[in-house]
Amino acid sequence: MLFDIRTIVGALLGCYGVILVITGLAHYTPAEEAKTGGINVNVWAGAGMIAVALAFLTWVLLRPVKPTEPLRTEDQPAPPE
């Protein structure tokens, strides 16, 4: 589960989302409000990224990767049937 690409993508999106939310809450100036028409874009984009990260991590937990059966070499006996 640790090296599944969904885990890595979910963790990165979650980290960036938290950073955007903190930035939006701590540094929302009137100049930025004027640029965006009164919408705190950093908070909304961060919340969206956190939501997608939670979806990825939920996906990993609900549908884990199942290891495949190892390949048999010539010196290994065939499994009993």
N, C-alpha and C positions, 0 to 999 in steps of 0.2 A: 504494500500500500504506500510505503514511503516514496518509492521511486516511480510511482504511477504519474503520468504526465498531468492527469486531472488534479492530483494533489498539489503539484508544483504550480500550475496555473491558478488554482483556487487560492493558494497561499500568497502568490504575488498580487493577484487582484485584491485580496483582502488587505494586504499591507498598503498598497497604493490607495485604496479606498479610505482606510483609517487616516492616512496622511492628508488626503484631500479634505476629509471632514474636519480634522483639527485645523487645517489651514483656513478653511472657510469660516469656522467659528471664531478663530483668533484674529484673523486679518481680513475683515470685511469693511472696507473703507467706503465713504460716500463716492469716491471716484470710481471704484469698481462697481458700485450700485448703479451709477449712471451708465457705465459701459454695457451692463447686462440687462438694463430695463427693470431693475428692482428685484431680480431673481439672484439668489446666492448660488451660482453655478457650481462652485466647489463642493458645497454641501450636497447638492442633488447628484452630482456626478459621483462623489464619494459614496453616497448611499446606494446608488445603482451598482457600483463596483462591488460593494460589500454584499449586496443581494445576489449578484452573479457568483461571487466567491462562495457564498453559502450554498448555492445551487450545485456548484461543482463538488464541494466537499460532501454534500448530501448524496450526490450521484456516486461518489467513491464508496461511501458507506453502504449504500443500498445495492450496488452492483459491483462487488470487488472482482478483480481479475483472478481467474482460476488458472493455476499452473497447468501446463500441458504435460502429457505423459512423456517421459524421456525416451529418446530414440534407442533402439536396441542395436547393439553391435553384433558382429558375427560370433565372437567368443562367449556371448551371453546366451544361456538357454532360452528357448521360447517359453512363454508363460503357459501353465497347464490350462487345457480347455475343458 
